[in-house]
Amino acid sequence: MTQSLISLLILGFIVITHILVWKWAAYIQEKYADDARKRRIAGGILFMSVAALFGLSALFLIQSSF
C-alpha cells in the first residue's frame, strides 16, 4: 500500500511539473516571438521538458516493477 502511494505521488509530481514547465516555455516563446535566439531557448526548454518527462516516467516504471 505504501509503495503504491509513493509511486502515485511521484507520478503526480512528474505530470504537474511537466505541465508547469510546458506552460512557462510556451509563454516565453509567445512573449519573444520576434527574437529567434530566445525562441530557440524556449524550444530547448520544451524539448528538455518532454525528455525529462519520458526519462522520469521510465524511472517510475522501473521503480514500480520491483
N, C-alpha and C positions, 0 to 999 in steps of 0.2 A: 504494500500500500504506500509506504513512504517513498520507495523508489519510483513508483509511477507518478506520484505527486511532484517529486523533484523534476522528473523528466518533463512533465507537463508545464511546470513553471519555467524551465529552461526554454522549451519550445515557444511559449508565450512571449518570453523576453526577446528571443530571436526575431519573432514576427513583428512585435511592436517596434523594436529598434530599427528593423529594416524599413518599416513604413515611415518612421520619422526621418530617417536619413534620405529616403527616396523623395519625400515632400520637400525637404530642405534643399536637395540638389535641384529639383525642378524649379523651386523658387529662385535659386541663384541663376539657373540657366535662363529663366524668363527675365530676370532683372538685368542681366548683362547680355541680352540678345544681340547687341551690336558689337560686342567685343569678342573676337574669335578666340583669343587666349583664355579668357575667363569661361567661355563656353566649353573649351576643351577640358578645363579643370572640372567644371560641373559634370561633363560626360564621364570623366575619370572617377568622380565620386559615385555616379550612378553605377558604373561598371564594378567598382570595388564593393559597393553595397550588395549587388547581385552575387558577386563572387563570395563575399563573406556569408551571405545567406546560404548558399549552396554548401560552403565549407562547414559552417556550423550545423547545418541540417545533417550532413554526413556524420559529423562527430556525435550528434544527438542519436542518430540511428545506430551507430556503432556502440555507443554507451548503453542504449536501451536494449540491445540484443544480448548483452551478457548478464 
